[in-house]
Amino acid sequence: MNRIKEVLKDKGISQTWLSKQTGKSYNTINEYARNVRQPSLEDLYIIAEILNVEVKELLIERKK
């Protein structure tokens, strides 16, 4: 499971924007965000770099 959807929401970034930045289709990013499909480790690092977060933020829920 990943937290891509939550991180995008926190940053006010759309899935469409992320798909353009990564070169992945909107459907792929949407499947990642809905946890229907999991990104490869390489893709997680790319997404983290684009979103300016550490990979662990995409995987581990933050403590409140």
C-alpha positions as CSV (number, residue, x, y, z in Angstrom):
1,M,0.0,0.0,0.0
2,N,1.2,3.5,-0.7
3,R,0.2,7.1,0.3
4,I,0.5,8.8,-3.1
5,K,-3.1,10.0,-3.1
6,E,-2.6,11.6,0.4
7,V,0.7,13.2,-0.5
8,L,-0.8,14.7,-3.7
9,K,-3.8,16.0,-1.7
10,D,-1.5,17.5,1.0
11,K,0.5,19.3,-1.6
12,G,-2.5,20.4,-3.7
13,I,-1.1,18.5,-6.8
14,S,-3.3,16.7,-9.3
15,Q,-2.9,13.2,-10.6
16,T,-2.9,14.7,-14.1
17,W,0.1,16.9,-13.3
18,L,2.0,14.0,-11.8
19,S,1.3,11.9,-14.8
20,K,2.7,14.6,-17.1
21,Q,5.8,14.9,-14.9
22,T,6.5,11.2,-14.7
23,G,5.6,10.4,-18.3
24,K,3.2,7.8,-17.0
25,S,-0.4,7.7,-18.2
26,Y,-3.1,9.2,-16.0
27,N,-4.7,5.8,-15.6
28,T,-1.4,4.4,-14.2
29,I,-1.0,7.2,-11.7
30,N,-4.7,6.8,-10.8
31,E,-4.2,3.1,-10.2
32,Y,-1.2,3.9,-8.0
33,A,-3.2,6.5,-6.0
34,R,-6.1,4.1,-5.5
35,N,-3.7,1.3,-4.5
36,V,-5.1,-0.9,-7.4
37,R,-1.5,-1.2,-8.7
38,Q,1.8,-0.6,-6.9
39,P,4.6,1.4,-8.5
40,S,8.0,-0.2,-8.9
41,L,10.7,0.9,-6.5
42,E,12.3,2.9,-9.3
43,D,9.0,4.7,-10.0
44,L,8.5,5.4,-6.2
45,Y,11.9,7.2,-6.2
46,I,11.0,9.2,-9.3
47,I,7.6,10.2,-7.8
48,A,9.3,11.1,-4.5
49,E,11.8,13.3,-6.3
50,I,9.1,15.1,-8.3
51,L,7.0,15.6,-5.2
52,N,10.1,16.7,-3.2
53,V,9.5,14.1,-0.4
54,E,11.3,11.1,0.9
55,V,10.2,7.7,-0.4
56,K,9.2,6.7,3.1
57,E,6.6,9.5,3.0
58,L,4.9,7.7,0.1
59,L,4.9,4.4,2.1
60,I,4.6,5.1,5.8
61,E,1.7,7.0,7.4
62,R,2.8,10.0,9.3
63,K,2.2,10.0,13.1
64,K,-0.3,12.6,14.1
